[in-house]
Amino acid sequence: MTLQDKAERLAKETFLGGPVKDFERVGRLQLITLLRVGLYPQSKVLDIGCGCLRGGYWLIHFLASGHYCGIEPNRAMLEAGLRHLLEPEVLRTKEPRFDHNASFDASVFGEKFDFFLARSIWTHASKEQIAQMLDSFVVNSVGGAVFLTSYLRARWPVFPDYMGDEWVGKSHESSRRGLVFHRLGWIRTECHQRGLKVIELKTERYNGQVWLKIARA
C-alpha cells in the first residue's frame, strides 16, 4: 500500500491538515524544497506544525537518526500519523522526537537546528504567533540556519492583511476551517528587526502558497 493509499484511508476518520488528493506529492515537495536550500542527512530539522507527518514522513526517512524534531499541539493528528503512516521500524531506528507546545518553543528539545520548517502554518497564524516563531528561530538555530516557511500574500481588498490575534483554521482547539494572509512588507520588517533577511523562492506553489527562505542577514 502506498503512502497516498494510507492517507486516503486515514482521512475517512481523521483530519489530515489539508487536501487529501495530493497528500503524498505535497509532502515530498517539502523535502525537495529543503534539499534545494541545502538540506543534508546530517542536518537537524525542526518541523513546526508537523501534523500527521505529511512532510515529516519524508524527512524522517531522509535524515540521520535523532535529527528530526516536530512540534504539533494536535496530539490526535500526530498520533494518527505515527500509527498509520510512519512504518514502525522507521520510527524505531530514526528516533524522531515530538513536543505538543502551542507557543512554537523549540528550546524544549535542547538542540540548535539547521532548518526550521513551517509549511502552511503562517497561513493560519496571527502576527504575534509568527513573531514567536521568528524569535524561536533566532535563539534555537545555528549560525547558517534557514527558516523555510510558506504564506499567502495579502492583496487588498480581496485578501486583506490579517490583524487578528488568534489562530484561524482547524487545530487542537478549533474545528473551523480558515486561512489568513500577510503582507510581505510586514514579514520583512519583522525579520529585519531580528537581524534576518527574507526572500521569496521561485519554486512550485501549491494552493497559492509562496515559499519564503529566511536566514541571518
FILO-773867 format. One record per residue: residue number from 1; residue in three letters; z, y, x of N, C-alpha, C in turn. Coordinates in pm, whole numbers, plus 50000, padded with zeros to 5 digits. Example, Ala and Ser with C-alpha at 12.3 -4.5 7.8 and 13.67 -1.06 7.14 Angstrom:
% residues 2
REC,1,ALA,50780,49431,51319,50780,49550,51230,50780,49670,51320 $
REC,2,SER,50708,49775,51285,50714,49894,51367,50787,50003,51290 $
% end
This chain:
% residues 217
REC,1,MET,50000,49881,50084,50000,50000,50000,50000,50125,50088 $
REC,2,THR,49910,50218,50060,49902,50340,50140,50016,50435,50105 $
REC,3,LEU,50035,50535,50190,50135,50638,50162,50102,50709,50032 $
REC,4,GLN,49974,50739,50009,49934,50805,49885,49968,50719,49763 $
REC,5,ASP,49945,50590,49773,49980,50499,49663,50130,50501,49635 $
REC,6,LYS,50209,50499,49743,50355,50502,49727,50399,50632,49661 $
REC,7,ALA,50338,50744,49703,50375,50874,49647,50340,50882,49499 $
REC,8,GLU,50224,50833,49462,50184,50837,49322,50275,50752,49235 $
REC,9,ARG,50319,50640,49288,50413,50557,49213,50549,50627,49201 $
REC,10,LEU,50595,50685,49311,50725,50752,49310,50725,50875,49220 $
REC,11,ALA,50612,50944,49212,50603,51066,49132,50626,51042,48984 $
REC,12,LYS,50614,50919,48938,50637,50887,48798,50783,50898,48760 $
REC,13,GLU,50871,50896,48862,51014,50904,48834,51087,51015,48909 $
REC,14,THR,51019,51078,49008,51084,51181,49091,50989,51295,49120 $
REC,15,PHE,51039,51418,49114,50960,51536,49153,50943,51535,49304 $
REC,16,LEU,50818,51545,49350,50790,51534,49493,50767,51667,49562 $
REC,17,GLY,50783,51777,49490,50777,51907,49555,50639,51967,49566 $
REC,18,GLY,50543,51921,49486,50409,51977,49491,50309,51882,49430 $
REC,19,PRO,50179,51921,49427,50076,51835,49370,50074,51696,49434 $
REC,20,VAL,50067,51595,49351,50073,51458,49400,49937,51410,49450 $
REC,21,LYS,49829,51460,49392,49696,51407,49423,49659,51423,49571 $
REC,22,ASP,49716,51522,49638,49688,51546,49780,49808,51521,49868 $
REC,23,PHE,49901,51439,49822,50027,51420,49893,50004,51381,50039 $
REC,24,GLU,49926,51277,50061,49905,51227,50196,49830,51328,50283 $
REC,25,ARG,49724,51387,50229,49642,51480,50308,49720,51604,50348 $
REC,26,VAL,49796,51661,50257,49869,51784,50286,49981,51757,50388 $
REC,27,GLY,50046,51643,50378,50147,51609,50477,50087,51593,50616 $
REC,28,ARG,49972,51528,50622,49905,51508,50750,49859,51641,50810 $
REC,29,LEU,49818,51734,50725,49774,51866,50772,49888,51941,50841 $
REC,30,GLN,50011,51917,50799,50124,51982,50866,50134,51936,51011 $
REC,31,LEU,50118,51807,51033,50120,51755,51169,50003,51811,51250 $
REC,32,ILE,49885,51813,51190,49766,51863,51260,49785,52009,51300 $
REC,33,THR,49839,52090,51210,49858,52232,51240,49960,52251,51351 $
REC,34,LEU,50067,52173,51349,50165,52181,51457,50105,52138,51591 $
REC,35,LEU,50020,52037,51589,49954,51995,51712,49868,52107,51768 $
REC,36,ARG,49805,52184,51682,49719,52294,51726,49797,52406,51793 $
REC,37,VAL,49926,52418,51759,50006,52524,51820,50100,52469,51928 $
REC,38,GLY,50075,52344,51974,50144,52297,52092,50244,52184,52077 $
REC,39,LEU,50249,52118,51963,50345,52009,51943,50316,51891,52036 $
REC,40,TYR,50424,51834,52094,50416,51713,52174,50519,51613,52121 $
REC,41,PRO,50504,51485,52156,50602,51386,52110,50745,51419,52152 $
REC,42,GLN,50762,51487,52265,50896,51519,52313,50952,51650,52254 $
REC,43,SER,50873,51718,52173,50920,51841,52108,51032,51809,52009 $
REC,44,LYS,51122,51904,51993,51228,51891,51892,51192,51982,51775 $
REC,45,VAL,51188,51922,51656,51138,51991,51537,51244,51997,51429 $
REC,46,LEU,51259,52116,51370,51341,52134,51250,51249,52158,51132 $
REC,47,ASP,51256,52071,51033,51174,52080,50912,51261,52137,50800 $
REC,48,ILE,51239,52266,50767,51320,52334,50666,51263,52305,50528 $
REC,49,GLY,51347,52254,50439,51299,52215,50307,51210,52093,50316 $
REC,50,CYS,51259,51991,50384,51174,51873,50413,51145,51789,50290 $
REC,51,GLY,51216,51814,50179,51187,51746,50054,51192,51595,50066 $
REC,52,CYS,51089,51531,50012,51082,51384,50016,51004,51336,50137 $
REC,53,LEU,50984,51424,50235,50919,51392,50364,50767,51387,50354 $
REC,54,ARG,50710,51476,50276,50564,51487,50270,50508,51511,50411 $
REC,55,GLY,50565,51609,50481,50525,51633,50620,50610,51555,50718 $
REC,56,GLY,50737,51536,50683,50829,51467,50771,50787,51325,50802 $
REC,57,TYR,50723,51259,50708,50675,51122,50731,50590,51115,50857 $
REC,58,TRP,50496,51208,50869,50404,51209,50982,50474,51251,51110 $
REC,59,LEU,50562,51349,51098,50634,51398,51215,50730,51294,51271 $
REC,60,ILE,50800,51226,51184,50894,51124,51229,50821,51013,51305 $
REC,61,HIS,50704,50974,51254,50624,50873,51324,50579,50923,51462 $
REC,62,PHE,50542,51050,51471,50482,51105,51593,50585,51137,51700 $
REC,63,LEU,50698,51193,51662,50796,51244,51757,50879,51133,51820 $
REC,64,ALA,50933,51163,51936,51025,51071,52003,51151,51052,51918 $
REC,65,SER,51219,50943,51941,51341,50912,51866,51444,51024,51878 $
REC,66,GLY,51499,51064,51763,51602,51167,51759,51552,51310,51766 $
REC,67,HIS,51421,51330,51768,51365,51463,51786,51324,51532,51655 $
REC,68,TYR,51343,51465,51542,51314,51526,51412,51444,51550,51336 $
REC,69,CYS,51460,51673,51287,51572,51707,51201,51518,51775,51076 $
REC,70,GLY,51579,51747,50962,51535,51807,50837,51651,51865,50758 $
REC,71,ILE,51625,51980,50695,51722,52039,50603,51665,52030,50463 $
REC,72,GLU,51741,51972,50371,51698,51960,50232,51818,51960,50138 $
REC,73,PRO,51841,52071,50064,51954,52076,49972,51942,51977,49856 $
REC,74,ASN,51819,51941,49818,51798,51848,49707,51815,51704,49758 $
REC,75,ARG,51936,51656,49748,51967,51524,49804,51884,51413,49740 $
REC,76,ALA,51866,51421,49607,51794,51316,49536,51650,51306,49584 $
REC,77,MET,51586,51420,49609,51447,51419,49654,51436,51356,49793 $
REC,78,LEU,51524,51396,49884,51521,51340,50018,51550,51190,50016 $
REC,79,GLU,51651,51150,49941,51686,51008,49936,51574,50924,49879 $
REC,80,ALA,51497,50979,49783,51383,50907,49728,51277,50884,49835 $
REC,81,GLY,51251,50986,49917,51155,50971,50025,51200,50869,50128 $
REC,82,LEU,51328,50871,50161,51380,50777,50260,51374,50633,50209 $
REC,83,ARG,51397,50615,50080,51396,50481,50023,51255,50426,50001 $
REC,84,HIS,51166,50512,49954,51038,50462,49904,50917,50496,49991 $
REC,85,LEU,50928,50595,50079,50811,50637,50157,50821,50601,50304 $
REC,86,LEU,50935,50626,50364,50951,50601,50507,50992,50455,50530 $
REC,87,GLU,50920,50386,50617,50948,50246,50643,51085,50229,50708 $
REC,88,PRO,51162,50127,50666,51298,50107,50720,51302,50096,50872 $
REC,89,GLU,51202,50030,50931,51205,50014,51077,51180,50146,51148 $
REC,90,VAL,51100,50233,51086,51076,50365,51143,51203,50450,51134 $
REC,91,LEU,51271,50443,51021,51398,50514,51004,51498,50468,51109 $
REC,92,ARG,51500,50341,51137,51597,50285,51232,51563,50324,51376 $
REC,93,THR,51437,50314,51414,51401,50337,51554,51384,50485,51588 $
REC,94,LYS,51341,50568,51491,51316,50709,51519,51440,50796,51500 $
REC,95,GLU,51538,50748,51428,51668,50815,51412,51657,50962,51372 $
REC,96,PRO,51583,50994,51266,51582,51133,51217,51720,51171,51164 $
REC,97,ARG,51749,51300,51169,51877,51350,51119,51853,51453,51010 $
REC,98,PHE,51947,51458,50914,51928,51545,50799,52058,51617,50764 $
REC,99,ASP,52040,51734,50702,52154,51810,50651,52113,51870,50516 $
REC,100,HIS,52212,51899,50433,52183,51944,50297,52225,52089,50271 $
REC,101,ASN,52250,52166,50376,52296,52304,50353,52183,52388,50295 $
REC,102,ALA,52220,52481,50206,52123,52565,50137,52108,52703,50202 $
REC,103,SER,52168,52721,50319,52160,52850,50387,52069,52844,50510 $
REC,104,PHE,51994,52735,50522,51895,52720,50629,51959,52730,50768 $
REC,105,ASP,52080,52679,50780,52157,52688,50904,52122,52573,50996 $
REC,106,ALA,52045,52603,51101,52003,52498,51195,52112,52460,51293 $
REC,107,SER,52217,52540,51303,52321,52514,51403,52396,52385,51375 $
REC,108,VAL,52386,52333,51252,52460,52211,51217,52417,52092,51302 $
REC,109,PHE,52299,52097,51362,52251,51985,51442,52291,51994,51589 $
REC,110,GLY,52340,52111,51630,52379,52127,51770,52264,52115,51867 $
REC,111,GLU,52144,52159,51826,52023,52149,51906,51957,52285,51923 $
REC,112,LYS,51874,52297,52025,51782,52410,52039,51642,52353,52015 $
REC,113,PHE,51573,52404,51914,51448,52344,51871,51326,52412,51933 $
REC,114,ASP,51221,52331,51951,51093,52383,51999,51007,52435,51883 $
REC,115,PHE,51027,52378,51766,50950,52417,51649,51038,52420,51525 $
REC,116,PHE,51021,52527,51446,51071,52532,51309,50947,52516,51221 $
REC,117,LEU,50959,52439,51114,50852,52423,51017,50907,52453,50878 $
REC,118,ALA,50835,52537,50803,50877,52569,50666,50752,52583,50579 $
REC,119,ARG,50694,52468,50542,50575,52475,50459,50613,52485,50312 $
REC,120,SER,50552,52584,50244,50575,52608,50102,50723,52632,50071 $
REC,121,ILE,50792,52698,50163,50931,52738,50143,50937,52888,50116 $
REC,122,TRP,50863,52966,50195,50859,53110,50172,50785,53144,50042 $
REC,123,THR,50717,53049,49984,50651,53069,49855,50749,53058,49739 $
REC,124,HIS,50875,53031,49771,50980,53023,49669,51103,53106,49707 $
REC,125,ALA,51111,53147,49833,51233,53208,49887,51237,53358,49864 $
REC,126,SER,51359,53409,49853,51381,53554,49846,51369,53613,49986 $
REC,127,LYS,51362,53743,49993,51356,53809,50123,51483,53787,50204 $
REC,128,GLU,51596,53783,50138,51721,53756,50210,51719,53616,50269 $
REC,129,GLN,51666,53520,50195,51659,53383,50245,51562,53372,50363 $
REC,130,ILE,51451,53443,50357,51357,53445,50470,51424,53504,50593 $
REC,131,ALA,51499,53612,50573,51571,53674,50684,51670,53576,50745 $
REC,132,GLN,51737,53497,50662,51831,53397,50714,51759,53295,50801 $
REC,133,MET,51640,53253,50760,51563,53156,50839,51521,53216,50972 $
REC,134,LEU,51479,53342,50972,51440,53407,51096,51560,53421,51190 $
REC,135,ASP,51676,53456,51136,51797,53466,51218,51831,53330,51279 $
REC,136,SER,51819,53224,51199,51850,53090,51249,51753,53051,51359 $
REC,137,PHE,51626,53089,51344,51526,53059,51445,51561,53126,51578 $
REC,138,VAL,51599,53252,51573,51632,53325,51694,51747,53259,51769 $
REC,139,VAL,51846,53213,51696,51968,53159,51758,51951,53014,51801 $
REC,140,ASN,51873,52937,51725,51872,52791,51743,51739,52737,51796 $
REC,141,SER,51667,52817,51873,51541,52771,51930,51534,52804,52079 $
REC,142,VAL,51448,52732,52151,51428,52756,52293,51337,52878,52313 $
REC,143,GLY,51324,52920,52437,51251,53043,52465,51108,53048,52417 $
REC,144,GLY,51033,52941,52431,50893,52941,52391,50868,52880,52256 $
REC,145,ALA,50969,52879,52170,50960,52811,52041,50863,52879,51946 $
REC,146,VAL,50816,52802,51849,50725,52850,51744,50786,52820,51608 $
REC,147,PHE,50780,52918,51520,50816,52900,51379,50685,52898,51301 $
REC,148,LEU,50650,52783,51245,50529,52769,51166,50568,52765,51019 $
REC,149,THR,50520,52864,50943,50556,52873,50803,50434,52913,50721 $
REC,150,SER,50440,52891,50592,50329,52931,50505,50382,53025,50397 $
REC,151,TYR,50293,53115,50353,50334,53210,50249,50215,53243,50161 $
REC,152,LEU,50244,53308,50049,50142,53361,49960,50145,53513,49971 $
REC,153,ARG,50033,53571,50004,50025,53714,50030,50030,53795,49901 $
REC,154,ALA,50121,53891,49897,50133,53979,49780,50012,54071,49770 $
REC,155,ARG,49960,54085,49649,49849,54175,49623,49874,54242,49488 $
REC,156,TRP,49916,54366,49495,49946,54442,49374,49816,54474,49301 $
REC,157,PRO,49812,54466,49164,49924,54434,49073,49927,54288,49028 $
REC,158,VAL,49827,54209,49070,49820,54071,49020,49930,53983,49077 $
REC,159,PHE,49955,53997,49208,50057,53916,49275,50157,54010,49341 $
REC,160,PRO,50253,54063,49264,50346,54163,49317,50441,54106,49421 $
REC,161,ASP,50482,54194,49511,50578,54161,49615,50711,54122,49550 $
REC,162,TYR,50764,54004,49586,50886,53956,49523,51008,54029,49580 $
REC,163,MET,51085,54090,49491,51202,54167,49533,51332,54109,49478 $
REC,164,GLY,51324,53992,49416,51445,53929,49363,51531,53871,49472 $
REC,165,ASP,51650,53828,49435,51744,53775,49534,51774,53627,49515 $
REC,166,GLU,51690,53558,49436,51713,53417,49409,51591,53333,49446 $
REC,167,TRP,51615,53206,49474,51508,53109,49492,51433,53093,49361 $
REC,168,VAL,51302,53083,49366,51219,53066,49247,51146,52933,49258 $
REC,169,GLY,51165,52846,49160,51100,52716,49162,51200,52604,49156 $
REC,170,LYS,51149,52481,49141,51236,52365,49130,51320,52349,49257 $
REC,171,SER,51444,52312,49239,51535,52295,49353,51651,52208,49309 $
REC,172,HIS,51751,52198,49396,51871,52122,49361,51951,52192,49253 $
REC,173,GLU,51918,52320,49225,51992,52397,49126,51908,52436,49004 $
REC,174,SER,51778,52412,49009,51690,52458,48901,51580,52357,48874 $
REC,175,SER,51540,52347,48747,51430,52258,48708,51305,52338,48670 $
REC,176,ARG,51309,52470,48691,51198,52557,48653,51101,52574,48770 $
REC,177,ARG,50973,52567,48739,50870,52588,48842,50850,52736,48865 $
REC,178,GLY,50789,52772,48978,50759,52912,49004,50718,52934,49149 $
REC,179,LEU,50648,53045,49172,50603,53084,49306,50630,53232,49325 $
REC,180,VAL,50644,53274,49452,50664,53416,49482,50567,53457,49593 $
REC,181,PHE,50548,53589,49604,50454,53646,49700,50527,53751,49784 $
REC,182,HIS,50486,53762,49911,50548,53859,50002,50440,53935,50078 $
REC,183,ARG,50472,54059,50115,50379,54141,50193,50386,54101,50341 $
REC,184,LEU,50269,54088,50402,50266,54059,50545,50331,54171,50624 $
REC,185,GLY,50315,54295,50578,50377,54407,50647,50528,54395,50653 $
REC,186,TRP,50588,54350,50543,50734,54331,50542,50773,54220,50639 $
REC,187,ILE,50699,54110,50639,50729,54000,50730,50720,54046,50875 $
REC,188,ARG,50617,54124,50907,50601,54174,51044,50718,54263,51084 $
REC,189,THR,50763,54347,50993,50877,54434,51022,51003,54353,51051 $
REC,190,GLU,51029,54252,50968,51146,54167,50988,51139,54094,51122 $
REC,191,CYS,51020,54047,51155,51003,53977,51283,51023,54075,51399 $
REC,192,HIS,50963,54193,51390,50974,54293,51497,51120,54329,51523 $
REC,193,GLN,51199,54341,51418,51340,54375,51433,51418,54268,51509 $
REC,194,ARG,51364,54148,51514,51431,54037,51581,51363,53999,51713 $
REC,195,GLY,51271,54084,51759,51200,54056,51883,51097,53946,51869 $
REC,196,LEU,51041,53932,51749,50944,53828,51721,50809,53890,51687 $
REC,197,LYS,50703,53813,51707,50569,53854,51666,50514,53749,51570 $
REC,198,VAL,50424,53791,51482,50369,53700,51383,50219,53717,51373 $
REC,199,ILE,50148,53606,51362,50004,53611,51341,49967,53512,51231 $
REC,200,GLU,49863,53546,51154,49809,53453,51056,49711,53358,51125 $
REC,201,LEU,49724,53230,51097,49634,53132,51156,49511,53113,51067 $
REC,202,LYS,49396,53104,51130,49271,53084,51057,49244,52934,51046 $
REC,203,THR,49335,52865,50980,49323,52720,50962,49307,52690,50813 $
REC,204,GLU,49288,52563,50785,49267,52522,50646,49384,52562,50558 $
REC,205,ARG,49352,52622,50444,49455,52664,50350,49462,52565,50234 $
REC,206,TYR,49578,52558,50175,49596,52472,50058,49670,52550,49952 $
REC,207,ASN,49615,52552,49832,49673,52628,49720,49693,52774,49755 $
REC,208,GLY,49604,52828,49838,49610,52970,49872,49712,53008,49975 $
REC,209,GLN,49789,52912,50025,49894,52944,50122,49834,52968,50261 $
REC,210,VAL,49886,53070,50328,49839,53107,50461,49945,53067,50563 $
REC,211,TRP,49902,53003,50671,49994,52966,50778,50026,53088,50865 $
REC,212,LEU,50150,53105,50900,50197,53207,50993,50257,53140,51116 $
REC,213,LYS,50221,53190,51233,50281,53147,51359,50371,53258,51409 $
REC,214,ILE,50500,53229,51421,50599,53327,51463,50659,53281,51595 $
REC,215,ALA,50666,53372,51691,50723,53341,51822,50787,53466,51881 $
REC,216,ARG,50859,53449,51989,50918,53565,52053,50809,53654,52114 $
REC,217,ALA,50830,53784,52101,50729,53880,52150,50728,53884,52302 $
% end
